[in-house]
Amino acid sequence: MPLQRPDIEQVKNLAGKFKIDLTDTEARLFRIRILEHIEAMEQFQELRIEEDQPPLRYFDRDAGYRPTEAEDPLNAFIRKCRVKGAPDGPLAGKTVGLKDHIAVAGVPLTLGSRFMEGYVPDFDASIVTRLLDNGATIVGKMNMEDFSFGGPGFSGVGDFGRALNPHDTSYVTGGSSSGSAAAVAAGEVDFAFGGDQGGSVRIPAAWSGCVGLMATHGLVPHTGVFGLESSIDYVGPLTKNVEDLATVLRCVAGRDSYDPRQAKVPEQIADFESALNQEVTGLRIGILKEGFGIDGGEADVDDAVIRALGVLERAGATLKDISIPAHRTAALAILPLYIEGTKLLYDTNLGGAFSDTFYPSSIMTTFGRAKESHSHELPLNFKLNLISGAYAQRHYNGRLYAKAHNVRPGIIKQFLEAFEGIDLLAMPTVPRKANAYHDPVDYQDAIDQTLFGGQNGSDIQLIIANTAPYNYTGFPAIAFPCGKSNGLPLSIQLVAPHFRDDLLIKVAHRYQRLVD
């Protein structure tokens, strides 16, 4: 069907939306050129030419169903499905759950929100293809905070409810990859994948008691995974143990021709499984001053991490107190990327822009139509950041967004200088244990609990204080259990130089062997 042709008044009205006041003469001449553009666009639209997209190789797929409460008591799954991979490989016989922001062809994708209801991808994310190539079987799309907005994971009013903490269901699981962590911790899947834009793999790993990795930026391809802002987006594994983590990372890491984030990824990456069972003698671990004693944090969390480091010291590692003020600067610098990144995400219909990459036309079309017809169904935190992002663009004209990117090299430099004297950084993953969940008392309380910040004094800046800096700087970070307090898991986070993810696996596995 041909596009409608605008008349002169419609051209003037379109220009007015950009604060452009056209004269009659300008509008008449503009209309002639616009009609030429429309004709060329229609010709291109009608071309019978193949569109490139990630490969689709496995066709034994059951799109599945929404499980009952009896079948899924932790509410970890949005959908149970079954997609079988290769008959053999290092992941053969292993079941995997995927946070429902990862595209699997033929299986509905919700982003945790009814806003996307009815959307079914026609392509596989790159990590999905790699998992299937290595023998894994996908058995579920996992619960998540709406559109991945919700690191604290205390929302109780999301469209699919909250995933329950397997250690104590009266406590939150952590977000936004809440279902992925709950399912792994409870043994419902062998491993899972989540997304991390400020800690959303590591926070639920910490609060649910499993292992979570945010690999070096770009090491794990993000193609077909829907994030927030490409420079802080990651997709990463959650596992019960470090051995599984090493195997899974080996299967999914490495260059992908579609992902522009991977410019710095080396052709040869580290051998992660060889890092298992290695000694830590002589390894230098920096105890990050800025990662401890954070306002609102809890002493038992800090104490557990120090005890865990003592275990490694007795095994031959060297501990050294270190201060990197940029740790706290990075947590502040990432905020404009969240806010204006949301606005850019909205403007491009989740597609991104300005990169030579794969653009998911099906989800871009679906989102574009949906925002025109029922934007009232967008998640609350997405609306909040969208409005803040629009305000920032109007009043700062992109200055804050540009500054957030432009100061990054200087902040990274401080960390690189610190890494000259140490091999790893150590700190609590989250400065406090999981928050208790409280049912909202009314509609206003439900909204307040869902929006970033505030509930029970739990502030988003506190929760992500030790995780978000590494989304911003691109250094790899691993979270793994280091004890319990009052029945709730405690977690230590280690951070390594770029592309030394193998060091994280080496030390985490050595600790696991010493205390398991």
N, C-alpha and C positions, 0 to 999 in steps of 0.2 A: 504494500500500500504506500503510495507516495506521501512524503511529508507535506504538511500544509505550508503554503507560501505566505510569509508575513506581508501585510500592507505597510504603508509608510508610518501610520500611527503605531502599529505594533513594533516596528523598528525603533521608533522614538521611546516607547515604553521599555523595551529591552535595554536600550542604552541608559535609561534613567535608573535602572537597578544598579548600575555601576557609577552613578553620580555623573553621567555624561549627558550634557544637554546639546542635542543635535539641532541644527537649523533645518528648515524644510529642504533646502538644497542638499545639505549633507545627507539627510535621511533618504532622499530620493536616490542619490548616487550609492549610498551604502546598500540600499535595498537591491539594486542591480547586482552588486558584487555578492551579496548574501545569497541571492537566488542562484548564482553561478556555483557558490560553495555547496548549496543544498543539492544541486544536480550532480556535482562530483561525488558527494557523500553517498547519494543514492546509487550511483554507478558502482562505487566500491562495495557498498553493502550487498549488492546483488551478484558480485563476482563469485563464481563457483571455484573456490580455491581453498586448499586444505589449511586449517589452522594448526599450528604446532602446539603440543601440550605434553606434559610428562607421560612416560609410557604406562600402558595399562596391559598387564600380562596375566593376571589371575582372575578366572571367571567363575570359580566355585564360591558364590556369594549368597548368603542369606541376610537380607536387610534387617530382619529381626523385629523386635517389639519392645514396648515399654514394660519392664518387669513389675510384678506385683510387690507389695510390701513384704509378703511372706518370702518371696524369692530373693528379695534384695533388702534385707532389714536395715542396712546402713544407708540406703538411698545413694549408693555409690555410682549406680548406672543411670544414665538417661535412656540408654537403649542397649539391650542385649542383642548381639548379632553374631554372625560367623563368616569369616573370610579366611579360607585356607590358603596357605602359601606353598612353597616348594616342599616336596616330600622328604627332603633331607637338608641338612645344614646345621650350623652351630645352634640355631634356635628351634630346631625341629622338636615338636612336642610341647613347646612353650606357648602359653597363652598370654596375650597382651591386651591391655585396655588403653584406649586413646582418649585423651581429653577432647571434648566435642567441639574443638576449634580446628581439628585436623581433618582434612578432606579424605574420605574413602569413597570411591566411586560406587554408586548404587545404594549407599547407606545415608539416610537423612542426617543433615548437619544443622545444629540449632544454635551454636555459640552460647548455649545455656539460656536461651530466650525464646519465647513464643513469637517474637518479632520475625524470626526466620522460619516459621512453621511452613512446611511444604517444600523447602529447598532440599534437593538431592544432588550432590556433586556428580559431575561426569568425568572426573579425573581423580587420580590418587596423589596425595602428597608424596614428595620424594622419599621421606623416611618410611612411608607405608610400603612403597615398592621395595625398599631395601630390607625391611623387616620380613616381607613375604618371600623375597629372594633367598633369605637365609633360613626359611623354614617355619617362621612364627605363624600362629593362628590368631587373628584378631577376633576377640569375643565380646567387645563392648565399646560403646562410646560413653565416656565417663562424665559424671556430674561436674559442674563448674560454676563459678560465679558468673553472672550475666556478662557476656562480652569480655570476660577475663578481668573485669573491674571488681577487685575485692580481696586484696592480700590478707587482711585480718580474718576473712572467712567467717564473720559472725552474722552474715545476712540470713534471716529466716523468712524473707518474703520474696526470694527469687522464684522464677517461674517453675523450677523443678525442685524447690525446697532445698534443704541443706543436707550435705553428706555428714553422717554421724561419725564421731571419733571412736574408733574401735576400742580404745583403752578406757573410755568413760563417755558414754553417749550424751551426758549432760554438758560436755565441753565441746567447743568447736574444733574442727579439723584443720583449719587453716586454708587459705585460698591463694590464688584462684583455682588451682588444680586439686580441689578438695576430694572429688570422687576418685581420682587416680591414686592419691595417697591412701585413702581409706581402704580401697580395694586391695592394694599391695600389702598394707599392714595387717589386714584381716585374712590374707591368703586367698582372696577371691580371684586374683590373676597372678601369674608368675612375675610379671613386671608391667609397668605402665609408662605412658609418656604424658607430660604436662607442658605448659607454656610458662615462661618466666619473663616478666617485664619489670620486675622490681623485687622479685623473691618468690614468685608464685609457684615454683617447683620446690624451692628450699624451705619455705615457711611451712607448707603442709607436710613435707618430709620431717621437719623438726617436731611439729606438734602431733604427728601421727606415729612417729617412731620408726621411720624407714630411711633409706639412703636416697638422696636426691642430688643430681648433678646439673649445674649450669656450665656447659663446656665453654671453652674460648669462643668469643663471638665469631660466628660464621663456620665453626668447625662442623656442626651438625646442620645440614641444609634446612632452610625454613620454607622452601617452596611448597605451596599448598597448605600452609598453616597460617591462620589469620590472626595477626598480632595487632600492635598499636603503633609503633614507630620503629622503622627498620633498624636503627642504630642501637636500640635497647631490647629488641625482640630476640628470644631464644626459645628453642624447644628442647626438652631434655628428659632423660629417663629417671624413673623412681623404681627402686628394687628393694628386696629384702636384705640383700647382702652385697658386698663389694665385688665378689666373683662374678655375679650376674651382671653387675654394672659394667665391668670391664668387657665382657663378651658382647653385651648389647651395644656399647659405644663403638667397639671395633666394627660392628655390622652396619652402623648408620653414619659414622663420621666420614668426612672426606669431601672432595670437590663435587659440585653439582652444577651443570652448565646453566641452570636456570636462576641460580641464586646470586644476586649482585653483592651480597654481604661477604662473599668468600674470596675477595680479591687478595687477602693476605694469607689464606690457607695454603700451607706448603703442599707440594705434590706428594711428598713422603711424610706421613704422620706417624706419631709415636706408636710403639707396640704396647697397647694398654694391658694385654694379658701377661706380657712378660714382666710387667711391674708388680704382679702378684707375688707374694711369698718372698719379697726382697727385704733385706734388713734396712734399718733407718740409721745405722751407726754413722755419725758425722753429719747428719742432716741438720741444717740450721733453721729453727722455727722461731719466727718473731711473734711475740705476744703483743698484739696491737692495743696500745693504751686507749685509743679512741673507741675501741669496740667493747670496753668494759665500763661498769659503773655508770651506765646511761640512765638519765632521769626517767623514772617510771619502770626501770628494769628490776629484776629480782636477784637477790644475792645468791640463792641456791643455784640459779642458772650459771652465774659467773663462777661459783665455787666448783661446780661439776666440770666445767671446761678446764679449769686449772688442774683439777685432779687428773683429767684425761691427758693433759700435757705432761703431767708427772709420770704417767705410765710410759709415754714415748721417750721421756728423758731417761728413765731407767733402762730403756731398750737401746740407748746409745745416741739419741738425738740431743742436740744442744738447744737450749732455750735462751732467748734474748728479748728483753723488753725493748719495744720500739714504738715510736710515735710518728704518725703520718697525718698531719692536720687535714690533708686533702681528702681523707676518708669522710669527714663530715661535710666538706665543701661539695663533694660529689653527690651526696644525698640531697643537697639543696639544688644543685645544678640540673638534676634530672627532672625537676618539676615542670619547667616549661615544655619539655619534650612530651610529658604525659598530656599536658593541657592542650597545647597546639597540635600535638600529634593526633589527638582525638578529632579535632576540627578538620585536619587534612584527611584523616581516614574517612570521615563523613563526606567530605567534598569529592573524594575519588571513589566512593562506593566500595570501600574496602580493597581497592585495587592497587593503591600506591601510584607512583608516577616517576618519570624521568630516569628510568633504568631500563637497560636492555635485558628483559626478563620475561617470564611467563605471566600474563595477565589473565586471571580467572574470569572470563567473560560471563559465565553463568551466574556466579555469585554477585558480580558487579551489577548485572541486570536485575537480579532478584532484590538486592539491597536498594538499588535506585528506585525501583517501583514501590517497594515497601515504605521507604521514607517519605514518598509523596502521598501515600494513601493512609498509612497508620503510624506516623512517627510518635504518636502518644504512647505506643507500646515499647518504645526504646527503653532500655534499662535506666534506672535513676542515675547511677554514677556516670553512665555514658552521657546522659542529658546534662549533668552537672559540669563535666569536663568540656562538653561541646559549647555550653554557654560561656564558661570561663575562657575557652580558647577563642571564641568569637570576640569576647571583650578584649583579650590580650592583642589579637590581631588589629582590632580597630584602634586601640589606644597606643600600642607599642609598634605597630606596623611591621611585625616580624622581628623586631630588634632582640627581644628576649630569646626567641627560638634560635636566632642566629648566634647570639652570645653563648647559649647553652652548648652549641656545637663547637664554637670557636675557642672556648676556654678548655675544651676537653684535652687537647695535647699537653697543655701545661699541667693539668691535674694528673694525667697519666705519667708524666715525667717524674713527679714526686714519688709515685709508687715504684717506677723503674729504678730510681736512685736507691730506694730502700731495698729492693731486691738484689742490689749489688752486694749487700752484706748478709742477706738471708736467702733461704730457699723457698720458704712458705710463710704466710701469715696465718695466725690463728685467733679466733674470737668466738663468742656464742653466735649460733645461727640467728636466733631471735633473742632479745634481751629478757624475755619473760616466757613463762609457760603458757600453754593454751588458755584462752579465756573461757570462763563458764558461759554457757548459753542461757539467755533469758527470753522467754516469749514476750513479744511486744504487748503492751497493755492496751494500745489503741492504734488507730491509723497513723497518727502523728508520730508515735513512738516507733512504729514499724519503718516509716520513712527515715527517721533519724538514725535508727540502727543500721539501715542499709547504706546510707550515704557514708563516704569516707570520713573517718574520725570518730569521735565522741562516745560510742557506747561503752558504758561502765568505765569511763576514763581511758579507754583503749584508743590510743592515737595512732593513725596510720604511719606517721613519721617515726614513732617509736618502734613499731613492728618491723618496718623495712630499713631501720637505721644501719644494720650490718649487711643487708643483702643488696639494696638498690645501688650502692656505690660501684658494685662490680658489673651490674648491667650497664652502667654508664661508661666504665673504663674498659670493659671487654675482657677482664681477667677471669679465668675459670675458677669456680668455687664449688666445693662439695659440702653437703650437710650429712652428718651421720650420727646415730644415737651415742650418747655417752653417759647414760644413767636414767634414773627416774626420781621424781620427787612428788610425794602425795599421789602416787599412782600415775603421774603424767610424764611423758617422755621429755628428756633433756637432750640437747643437740649441740655439737661443735661444728663450726665452719672453718674449713681451710681454704686458702686462696693461693694460687700459684701464678708465676709469670705466664704470659701468653703462650699457648700451645705446649705447656708443660702439664697438661691434664694427667699424664702418666704419673707425675709426682704425687698428685692428690690420691690416685688409686693406690699407689705404693704405701703411703702413710696410713690411709684409712684402712687398708687391708691388714697392715701390720698391727694396728690398734685392735681391729676386730679379732685377730688371732690371739692377741694377748689377753683379751678380757671376755671373749665369747664363752 
